[in-house]
């Protein structure tokens, strides 16, 4: 399932290429024909993400709410341009694809300072490997962000079961397989957002941190489940859950009310940092204190950029204890029985 960084990146693509433009909306699949008709011909005025949900506003006070769920994805085609914000932070991206698996070392702590060119992920997770001058391209954005074949004509024919197609004069976005896709009014949107926990990129202030701390510290629920509860905190999925808990040296079974306040606050601040880095890199980069070659390998290969996620049975990068795996909230939870005892 796409985690918060992916949805924020998708919303940013809409702000770059759709906001301020008149949009033709259709449902090639037919399942969203009535909703598409409500939006067709209107100007998109805003695009925002809250956790794993995205909201696209149109000029007649109607919003398209999308939750990608496990299988949803947006494909973009047309004049896909560089994101100036990301370029400013990272320089020119996507020019190399460095291979190799250097030895990993270090302990959980501060991630490296942003500013180095981002290496293309070998599995295509970083959507920004397609950026550069405006060009005709196909770009998939979800948890696995992959560049597809170039389109010879515009707009390209829909491929597969496209629930919604949003088309401007130079860019098209196709949505497939979402869990939720509906047209809402402003009050309905606010009601949805009100049910969600705080998102550090939406409200980075102390009020959000205090809200997160207050909720967690009242709950008898294990912290490993609370972090996946979107009413407690928005955007954290299976990867970030495992990595945040390891970075905090926190046993996932500890009841929220038993976690020290300073640890809960540190969790929130670490989530804020990792989320910003995820949006910046297009990857869930959670390793720390890596040299240049190690960082390049981590950005190029998913298995080299996480402390515990997807490492069941492999030695902990810090203590060597085999990483444990169990089911929690319907998803696999990875953790170190020693460092998170």
C-alpha positions in Angstrom: 0.0 0.0 0.0 1.4 3.5 -0.9 2.5 5.2 2.3 2.2 9.0 3.0 5.3 10.1 1.0 3.9 8.6 -2.2 0.5 10.3 -1.9 2.2 13.7 -1.1 4.3 13.3 -4.3 1.3 12.5 -6.4 -0.6 15.5 -5.1 2.5 17.6 -6.0 2.3 16.3 -9.5 -1.3 17.5 -9.8 -0.3 20.9 -8.4 2.4 21.2 -11.0 0.5 20.0 -14.0 -3.3 20.3 -13.4 -4.1 23.0 -10.9 -5.3 26.1 -12.7 -6.2 24.2 -15.9 -9.6 23.0 -17.2 -9.9 19.3 -17.0 -11.8 16.8 -19.1 -12.9 13.9 -16.8 -14.0 10.5 -18.0 -14.3 6.9 -16.8 -12.9 4.6 -19.6 -13.8 1.6 -17.4 -17.3 3.0 -16.8 -17.5 2.4 -13.1 -17.1 6.1 -12.3 -19.1 7.6 -15.1 -21.5 9.7 -12.9 -18.6 11.1 -10.8 -16.6 11.9 -13.9 -19.5 13.8 -15.4 -19.7 16.0 -12.2 -16.1 17.1 -12.7 -15.9 17.2 -16.5 -15.1 20.6 -17.9 -14.2 22.3 -14.6 -10.9 23.9 -13.5 -8.8 22.1 -10.9 -8.1 24.6 -8.1 -6.2 22.6 -5.5 -4.5 19.3 -4.8 -3.7 18.2 -1.4 -2.7 15.0 0.5 -3.5 14.1 4.1 -1.8 10.8 5.0 -2.7 8.2 2.5 -5.7 10.1 1.1 -5.7 12.7 -1.7 -8.2 15.5 -2.4 -8.5 17.3 -5.8 -10.6 20.5 -5.7 -12.5 21.9 -8.7 -14.0 25.3 -9.3 -17.6 24.4 -8.5 -16.8 23.4 -4.9 -16.6 19.7 -5.6 -13.7 17.5 -4.6 -12.4 14.2 -5.9 -11.3 12.0 -3.0 -8.9 9.1 -3.8 -7.5 6.4 -1.5 -5.2 4.1 -3.5 -5.4 1.2 -1.1 -3.4 -1.9 -1.8 -3.6 -1.8 -5.6 -4.3 1.7 -6.8 -1.9 3.7 -8.9 -1.9 6.9 -11.0 -0.3 6.9 -14.4 0.8 10.3 -15.8 1.5 11.0 -19.5 2.2 14.1 -21.6 4.4 17.0 -20.7 5.9 15.7 -17.4 8.3 18.3 -16.2 10.9 18.5 -13.4 9.8 19.3 -9.9 11.8 22.5 -9.2 11.5 22.0 -5.4 13.1 18.6 -5.6 15.7 19.8 -8.0 16.7 22.6 -5.7 17.2 20.1 -2.8 19.0 17.4 -4.7 20.5 18.7 -7.9 20.0 16.9 -11.2 18.5 13.5 -10.6 18.1 10.2 -12.4 21.3 10.3 -14.5 22.9 7.1 -13.1 21.9 3.8 -11.7 24.7 2.6 -9.5 24.9 -1.0 -8.7 26.4 -3.0 -5.9 25.7 -3.8 -2.2 28.4 -2.2 0.0 28.7 -3.3 3.6 26.2 -1.6 5.8 27.3 -0.1 9.1 26.3 2.4 11.7 23.6 2.8 14.3 20.2 4.5 14.3 20.5 8.2 14.4 20.6 11.2 12.1 20.2 10.6 8.4 22.6 12.2 6.0 22.1 15.8 5.0 20.1 16.2 1.8 21.9 17.7 -1.1 23.4 14.8 -3.1 22.0 13.7 -6.5 19.5 10.9 -6.0 20.4 7.5 -7.5 17.7 5.7 -9.5 16.2 2.8 -7.7 16.9 -0.5 -9.5 13.2 -1.5 -9.1 11.9 1.9 -10.3 10.6 3.1 -7.0 11.8 6.7 -7.5 9.5 8.3 -10.0 11.8 11.3 -10.5 14.1 9.2 -12.7 12.0 10.5 -15.5 12.4 14.2 -14.9 14.3 16.7 -17.1 13.1 18.8 -20.0 9.4 18.6 -20.7 8.7 15.5 -22.7 6.1 12.9 -23.6 6.4 10.2 -21.1 4.4 7.7 -19.1 4.9 7.8 -15.3 3.3 5.5 -12.8 3.0 6.7 -9.2 2.2 4.5 -6.3 4.3 2.6 -3.9 6.3 1.3 -6.9 6.8 4.3 -9.1 7.8 3.1 -12.5 8.4 4.8 -15.8 6.6 3.2 -18.7 7.2 3.4 -22.4 7.1 6.8 -24.1 3.8 7.7 -25.8 3.9 8.4 -29.5 0.6 10.2 -29.5 -1.3 12.4 -27.0 -3.4 11.5 -25.3 -2.5 7.9 -25.3 -5.2 5.2 -25.3 -6.2 4.1 -21.9 -4.5 0.9 -20.8 -6.3 -1.6 -18.6 -9.2 -0.8 -16.3 -8.9 3.0 -15.9 -11.4 4.2 -13.3 -10.8 7.9 -13.9 -9.0 9.8 -16.6 -8.2 13.5 -16.0 -7.1 15.3 -19.1 -5.7 18.8 -19.8 -4.4 20.1 -23.1 -1.0 18.7 -22.4 -1.1 16.2 -19.5 -3.3 13.2 -18.6 -3.6 11.2 -15.4 -5.2 7.7 -15.3 -6.3 6.1 -12.1 -6.5 2.3 -11.7 -7.6 0.1 -8.8 -8.3 2.6 -6.0 -10.0 1.5 -2.7 -11.9 4.8 -2.6 -12.8 7.2 -5.5 -15.7 9.6 -5.0 -16.9 13.2 -5.5 -17.5 15.1 -2.3 -18.6 18.5 -1.2 -16.5 20.7 1.1 -18.2 19.7 4.3 -17.9 16.0 3.4 -14.2 16.5 2.7 -13.7 18.1 6.1 -15.6 15.3 7.8 -13.2 12.8 6.2 -10.1 14.8 7.2 -11.5 15.2 10.8 -11.4 11.4 11.2 -7.7 11.3 10.3 -4.8 11.6 12.6 -2.3 14.5 12.2 0.0 14.6 9.1 3.4 16.4 9.7 3.4 17.9 6.2 -0.1 19.3 6.6 0.3 20.7 10.1 3.9 20.5 11.3 3.3 22.6 14.5 3.4 21.6 18.1 -0.4 21.2 18.1 -0.2 18.1 15.9 2.7 16.7 18.0 0.7 17.2 21.2 -2.4 15.6 19.6 -0.4 12.5 18.6 1.2 12.3 22.1 -2.1 12.7 23.9 -3.9 9.9 21.9 -1.0 7.4 22.1 -0.5 8.0 25.8 -4.2 7.1 26.6 -4.3 3.9 24.6 -3.7 0.3 26.0 -3.2 -0.7 22.3 0.4 -1.8 21.4 2.4 0.9 19.8 3.0 -1.3 16.8 -0.7 -1.2 16.1 -1.2 2.5 16.9 1.3 3.6 14.3 -0.8 1.9 11.6 -4.1 3.4 12.9 -4.8 6.3 10.5 -7.0 8.0 13.1 -4.0 8.2 15.4 -1.4 9.4 12.9 -1.7 9.8 9.1 0.5 8.3 6.5 2.5 5.5 8.3 2.3 2.1 6.6 4.1 -1.1 7.1 7.6 0.0 6.1 7.7 3.1 8.1 6.1 1.4 11.1 8.9 -1.1 11.4 11.6 1.4 10.7 10.3 4.0 13.2 10.0 1.5 16.0 13.5 0.2 15.4 15.0 3.7 15.2 13.3 4.4 18.6 14.6 1.1 20.1 10.9 0.4 21.0 9.3 -2.9 21.4 6.2 -3.0 19.1 4.2 -4.8 21.8 4.5 -1.9 24.4 1.1 -0.4 25.2 0.9 3.2 24.0 0.1 4.4 27.5 3.4 2.8 28.7 5.6 4.5 26.2 7.4 7.4 27.9 6.2 10.8 26.7 9.6 11.8 25.4 9.8 8.6 23.3 6.4 9.4 21.8 7.5 12.9 20.9 10.7 11.5 19.4 8.6 9.1 17.3 6.5 12.1 15.9 9.6 14.1 15.1 11.3 11.1 13.5 8.2 10.5 11.4 8.2 14.1 10.3 11.8 13.8 9.2 11.4 10.5 7.4 8.3 11.7 5.6 10.0 14.8 4.3 12.9 12.6 3.1 10.5 10.2 1.5 8.8 13.0 -0.5 12.2 14.4 -1.5 13.8 11.1 -2.6 10.7 9.2 -3.8 12.0 6.3 -1.6 11.5 5.2 2.0 15.1 5.9 3.0 15.5 5.0 6.7 19.2 4.1 7.0 21.6 6.4 8.8 25.2 7.6 8.8 26.1 6.0 5.5 29.1 6.9 3.5 28.7 8.1 -0.1 28.9 4.7 -1.6 26.7 3.1 1.0 24.1 5.8 0.5 24.2 5.4 -3.3 23.6 1.6 -2.9 20.8 2.2 -0.4 19.0 4.6 -2.8 19.5 2.1 -5.7 18.3 -1.0 -3.9 15.4 -1.3 -1.5 17.1 -4.1 0.5 20.0 -1.8 1.3 18.0 1.1 2.8 16.1 -0.3 5.7 17.1 -1.4 9.2 14.6 -4.3 9.7 11.8 -4.2 7.1 11.7 -7.3 4.9 14.7 -8.7 6.7 13.1 -11.7 8.5 15.8 -14.1 9.7 18.7 -11.9 8.6 21.1 -10.5 11.2 20.3 -7.2 12.7 22.5 -4.5 11.2 23.4 -3.4 14.7 23.6 -6.4 17.0 23.5 -9.4 14.7 20.3 -11.0 16.2 18.0 -12.5 13.6 15.2 -10.2 12.7 11.8 -11.5 13.8 8.6 -11.3 11.8 5.0 -11.6 12.9 1.5 -10.5 11.8 0.2 -7.2 13.3 -2.8 -5.3 12.0 -3.0 -7.7 9.1 0.5 -6.9 7.9 4.0 -8.4 8.6 5.8 -6.6 11.4 9.6 -6.8 11.4 11.6 -6.1 14.5 14.8 -6.9 16.4 14.1 -9.0 19.6 17.3 -7.7 21.2 17.6 -4.0 20.3 13.8 -3.5 20.7 13.5 -5.8 23.8 
